[in-house]
Amino acid sequence: MINWTTWSYLALAKWISLLTFTAVAIWAALRPKSFVYHESPNQKRWRDLRIWSVLLLAVQIAIYLAL
């Protein structure tokens, strides 16, 4: 039998994880373009790591919200 304290700890861990993923996504999105590309000769939009990191973190957040 699982008591309510186990469920509350799991809920707390879930929300801490969601807040951490959200904070990292915001931090990544706010990085300047010069930081992301850093003297790269090819600065096409699909090579922008800010976009990829936010997309991957959005998937991770969606998974945590679904569970």
C-alpha positions, 0 to 999 in steps of 0.5 A, spaced: 500 500 500 502 506 497 501 512 502 499 519 500 507 521 502 509 517 497 505 520 492 506 527 494 514 526 494 513 524 486 509 530 485 514 534 488 519 531 484 515 532 478 514 539 479 522 540 480 523 537 474 519 541 470 521 547 473 528 545 471 527 544 464 523 550 463 529 554 466 534 551 462 529 552 456 529 559 457 536 560 459 538 557 452 533 561 448 536 567 451 543 566 449 546 571 444 547 569 437 554 571 437 554 566 443 551 560 439 555 561 432 561 563 435 565 564 429 562 559 425 562 560 417 556 557 416 550 561 420 544 557 417 538 557 421 537 550 422 544 550 425 542 555 431 542 550 437 537 555 441 532 552 437 534 545 437 535 545 445 528 549 446 525 543 442 528 538 445 526 540 452 519 542 450 518 534 448 521 532 455 516 537 458 511 534 454 513 527 456 513 529 464 506 533 463 503 526 460 505 522 466 
